[in-house]
């Protein structure tokens, strides 16, 4: 079995949820309070829901009042259903883009009131969206074997960049976009000006996490593959010449995932059952955890730049509503609250 089973929704688990006699009805979400959308700071949390249940949602958290609306999408769009597996969220200008994986669509909402403006259709299994100019965005995909190019003005797919495999996280550095690929051994480099792949960097299988530090160095986390004896590796890459400058190999039983970086872009965080913190100047992987899981099923992680807080989602048993833990930068617990089912991605502002 692939060691990335807890990173993304997995078909085997999903079909178990569908056919299990223990699940009689679709899980429901109860709102915990009222949050002003006009608040200065907000945390949006995408909840995948259960595969084929059409119960994806978005939770909204007010870090000042600590109140929660568990399904802000339904609150603001009572006559619409978000869809099946809300994978990610990204704010571009004054619009939110919700990437809904199994529904094959990207939902565009007005940022002021979180009401739907339109849907962008035509995707196979979209994962993440990245704006690369004021009028153009890339959308990665699980099954399409290509990256979709979206016109942000017309809200339509205009063309594609062929890229075999499961394209996942992306990050831009000037006129280059670096694209992780779960099924291939390579990090792909795309020229934004002509929308073509110009290079590839061997980083092993199941590369997903990618961030840029304060020294303009890329960090890529590959989870590896136990089936072929390939350990997980954390790489530091020069985005100018595409050379690997450092790499740190994990033990054979490690399954690290969800790489993020703090507001100063000095410290890396990732989940490997527990949460680990690593300074970008470190000479070895951390040996001690930053936050212990203590039996929790950490499924998503995010850093809040305005107050240097860390958010962690616990997917529980993938059926119950997720629990969200909020910590300060010292790793001290601030607040615990509930989101929707399989909370995975965050947008903090």
NUMI-472046 format. One record per residue (C-alpha): x, y, z. Coordinates in steps of 0.02 Angstrom, whole numbers, plus 50000, padded with zeros to 5 digits. Example, Ala and Ser with C-alpha at 12.3 -4.5 7.8 and 13.67 -1.06 7.14 Angstrom:
# residues 2
506154977550390;506844994750357;
END
This chain:
# residues 349
500005000050000;500655017249957;501325026650106;500355042350056;498685034950107;498315048350238;498815063050129;497405063450003;495705055549994;495935037649942;494765027849832;494815012349940;494305021950094;493015031749997;492145016349929;492155008950103;491225024350161;489955022250023;489555003950047;489825001650232;488264996250325;488785007650468;488435023150364;486555024750347;486385043150304;487445056950235;488385065850375;487715082950417;488585098750474;487915110250609;488385128650616;489255134050776;488915152650767;488875168250661;490435176050587;490515192750500;491235190350326;491845208350336;492995204450483;494815209950470;495525192350480;494705176050429;495165157850407;494295148050270;494395129150281;493935117550137;493115101350191;493255087650061;491735078250124;491565059950076;491925053649901;490305051749801;489255059249943;489185076649867;489405084250040;490935095450022;490875111650120;491865126850174;492035132250355;492375150050410;493295154150571;493505171050654;495175170550748;494695185650854;492985180350916;493385161650895;491685158850817;491375146750674;490175144450531;490385126250482;489675128350306;489835146250247;489565140650067;487825134050106;487455148950217;487795161050075;487165149849934;485675140550010;485005134449842;486655127049783;487735112049825;489625114149821;489935096849752;490995081449777;492705083149863;493205101349886;495075099649867;495765117249886;495435135849898;496365150849827;495965169349828;496365178949669;495965197449672;494245199449746;493695181749705;493855164749788;494165149449682;493595132849754;494325117749665;493055103549676;493965087749628;492715074049590;491445086349520;492755091849392;492465110349418;493145126349494;491855137149582;492135155949576;491425166349719;491365184649763;492585187349907;491475200649988;489975189350019;490565171849968;489165170249841;489415160249682;489775170149525;490015155549406;490765138349382;492245134249271;491925117149194;492875105049084;494145097849208;494435079349235;494975079149417;495665096249467;496755098449622;497505116049643;497425132749555;498865145149541;498735162549463;500255165749354;499745182849286;498295194949308;497315185549175;497975167749179;498005153249302;498605135149300;497565120749371;498405104349415;497475087849391;497465070149457;496985060749299;497055072649152;498915070749111;498945089349079;498875106049168;497385116749122;497645135049077;496195145949134;495795163549076;495375172949236;494385186049140;493235174549040;493285160549170;493605147349037;494925134249000;495905140848852;497225127248826;498295114048912;500085109948955;500395091248926;501125083549085;500965064749112;500515059749288;499625066749440;500095085349444;499865092649617;500575108049706;501325122549610;502355137949651;502915152549544;504655160349539;504695174949416;504255167649245;504375149549300;503115138249383;503745122849474;502485108549472;502545093349585;502005076549514;501415062449625;501595048149501;503225053149417;504975055749487;505105073649428;504755091449478;504275100149316;504775117749267;503535127449160;503935143349065;502465154949101;502765165448946;502505151248823;501615138648935;502855124748900;503855112849010;505685117848994;506515106449122;506255092749250;507145089149414;507255071649486;506495071949660;505775054349674;503975048549684;502525056649774;503215074249777;501845085849838;502405099449958;503345114449888;503785131249968;504985145849939;506095151950081;506785169450119;508375165650021;507355161549867;507705142949881;506385130149842;505995116149963;505135100549896;504485086150001;504355069049918;503505055350017;504405041349925;503745023849894;504045009450014;503544996949881;505115000449782;506235004749929;506215023449895;506295033650055;505505050550079;506665065350045;506645084050080;507555093949946;508245111549936;508305117349754;508995132749669;507565139449561;508755148749447;509875134449387;508705120249444;510095111649542;509795101749702;510865110149836;510375099849988;509355084550025;508815075650183;508265057350179;506975050650300;506945033450377;506095019550281;504525020050389;504245038850374;502775046150278;502995065050282;501745076250195;500995093750191;502515105050188;502255123350238;503345137950291;503125151750422;502845170350393;504705174650396;505035160250277;506345153550397;505555137950470;504795123050381;503385112650453;502765095750395;501695081350457;502475064350488;501135057750604;501715071350724;502115089150667;503945093550645;504815110350633;506455112850539;507465128650513;508025131650334;509855132250393;509765115650485;511015102150439;509885087450483;508055082850495;507255086550664;507345072250787;505995078750903;504225083250859;503535100850874;501755095250908;501355077250955;499885069050869;499415058851023;498285047650919;497575061650813;497465059750623;498285075850561;497635078850384;497985097150343;499095111250405;499235130050378;500185145050444;499345161450486;500545175550439;499645189650528;499785181950702;501035167750676;499795154250723;499775136350662;498165127450611;498025108550607;496555097950552;496175080950627;495155070650504;494655058750644;493955043150559;493585051850392;491705050950432;491495062850578;491705081650567;493535086450579;494305094650730;495405110050704;496815114350824;497545131850832;499285134050907;500435148950932;502205149250861;502875141051019;501735126250994;500525130751134;498705126551105;497555141751087;495895134951029;494985119350970;493465119850857;492495109350732;492485110750542;491705099350411;492135081750355;493945078950302;494565096750324;496125098150217;496535115250145;496575132750220;496545150750163;497075162850299;496915181650282;
END
